[in-house]
Every structure is written in structure tokens, then in C-alpha cells.
Amino acid sequence: MQDIDTIQDIRSIIKKTLEKYKEDIIYGVDTIENLQYARGKINALEALLQDLNDLLKKENDL
């Protein structure tokens, strides 16, 4: 298991990446395909972030 600081660093990177994709959707999408692609990436990153949050919670409960 990774240490808590590493997981929190990864969470921070994911959050920054999420903000970038959300901003790209607002300002930079020119086709429906690009919109769907960006939404898919956001969904995947949010799922990963939730998994990391669950791991942190599980680690704290032990």
C-alpha cells in the first residue's frame, strides 16, 4: 500500500487535471466527438478519485 502522502499527491494531480478538462469543455470543444471524449476522461478521473478517497478512508479506519 502506498503511503498516505503519495495518495494525497496523486489526488491533487487528478484534481488539477479534472479542472483542466472541465475548462477545456467550456472554452475549447469544437465538435461533439471532442465533447464526448472530454466527458469520458472526466468520468474516468472522477471514478479514480473516488477510489483513492475510498482507499484513504479505509486506511484511516484501520
Secondary structure, 3 states (H helix, E strand, C coil): CCCHHHHHHHHHHHHHHHHHHHHHHHHHCCCHHHHHHHHHHHHHHHHHHHHHHHHHHHHHHC
